[in-house]
Structures are given as structure tokens and as C-alpha cells.
Amino acid sequence: MQETPQQYIDRMLSYTAGKDPLKVQAATAGKFARAIKGMSKKQMDRRPAPGKWSITEILAHVADTELVGGWRMRLVLGQNGAPIHAFDQDAWASVLSYQRQDPRKSLERFRVLREGNLAMLKSLSKEQWENHGMHQERGKETVAHIVRMFAGHDLNHLGQVERLAKQVKR
């Protein structure tokens, strides 16, 4: 059964309870790099089960979602109340051939995009953190909420990558 938008929100936010979302985001790229250190492309391509993503696919996904997150925040900073469109992550994985991407290049793309997004966030005024957009599935999302959600998204996928890396390295 697919989770509801509210269940997704609750799950992502549960990962960051008691944590500074900016510190989580600042540490993520390095943690991904440590998790895949010494792994071959073949190891990172291995899916844990049919229909489940490999490390290669997860890293391509987080790179693309970092692009999405940066766009969403800039959109609502430039136009408070702007509509925020959802995207179908499985369609992107298929159409953009995540399985064939180079996982280290995906991680580097993620790292560079994240660095730029964090620099932008550090420049915001307190008021700008409350700018919001209207997500078509989840409703009102402020910049502060988007940052917390993306930190939770990081921890969710970091946990997956760390578990997969341990399984493959055995």
C-alpha cells in the first residue's frame, strides 16, 4: 500500500526529530561517499530485490531531488505562494535511466547542487524562511519545511545506501 502525502511528511520529519536540518544536509554528501568507498559500479548496481533501487539508482535520485529542492525553494522565494508541482520519481528513474548512470558522478552532482543550496539558505533573512509554496499533493510548504523534509529525505536514503553497501561488501 502506497503511503499518503501526510504519512510521507510524517516519516520524513521523523528522521530529523531533534536534529538541525542544515547540519544534516551539510554532512550528507560525505556520508554517502564514505558508504560507497571502495565499491565497484557492479556492486552499486545490484538491486536488493525486484522493484527496489540499487545504490546507483538512489544516488541518481538524490541528485535529481536536490535539483528539484533547489528549484522549489527559489520558486517560493521569488513568488510567495507559488504552486509547487510534484514529480513521479519512478518515471524519472525509468526515463532518465538511473540504473545506467555513474553513481560517483551522481554523487558529485548531488554534492555540488547541495553546496549551492546551502549557500543560498545561509543568505536568507528570517522572514524568507517563511515564504511558502502550495505543493499539489502536500499543501502549504514553507522554505523551512522544505529544508526539514529534504534533511529527512537525506537520512532515509543514506540509511538505505549504508544497508545496501554492507550487504554487498560481505
Secondary structure, 3 states (H helix, E strand, C coil): CCCCHHHHHHHHHHHCCCCCHHHHHHHHHHHHHHHHCCCCHHHHHCCCCCCCCCHHHHHHHHHHHHHHHHHHHHHHHHCCCEEECCCCHHHHHHHCCHHHCCHHHHHHHHHHHHHHHHHHHHCCCCCHHHCEEEECCCEEEEHHHHHHHHHHHHHHHHHHHHHHHHHHHC
